């Protein structure tokens, strides 16, 4: 049986920085929300309802090291996980690659994130995240 793929996120100006996950994500939950807005025409004769589907992915990135180790990006590295989360929290876009070895990705924006220590002393961290695909492409449960 094949192991689940290990993802990565590229971020920064022209997506030059890379956050390599230490392993596959935990508890991926793809979902969608229908977002709508109502408008009244200038003549007042017709209402218009415009909707879009937001595709979300909630997951946990576990075992994130404090400093880069075993090919994974560290939380405290100069262009590490914390810097990526700050960049994304400012409303900037990132690219989520479900499998770091493939070229397919989702352009996304960060909806929420939470960082917590996974091991005493801060050697490893868990990061809970929810991201929204900005191109209208659905995430699958395989991610």
DATA-V190537 format. One line per field, one symbol per residue. phi: phi as a letter, one per 20 degrees, with the letter a starting at -180 (. if undefined). burial: # if it has 16 or more other C-alpha atoms within 10 Angstrom, else .. A space follows every 50 residues. Layout:
BEGIN
phi->???
burial->???
END
This chain:
BEGIN
phi->.ffffeebcdbnglleecdeffaffelfcfbbcedcbdcdfgfmebecdd cbdeedcdacedmfffcgblnefefefgdeffffffgffenfeccddgcf edeebdfbceebbbdbfecgnmfccdceccccfedmefedffe
burial->....########....#########..#####.................. ...###############...####...#######.##...######### ....######..#.#.##.....###########.#.##...#
END
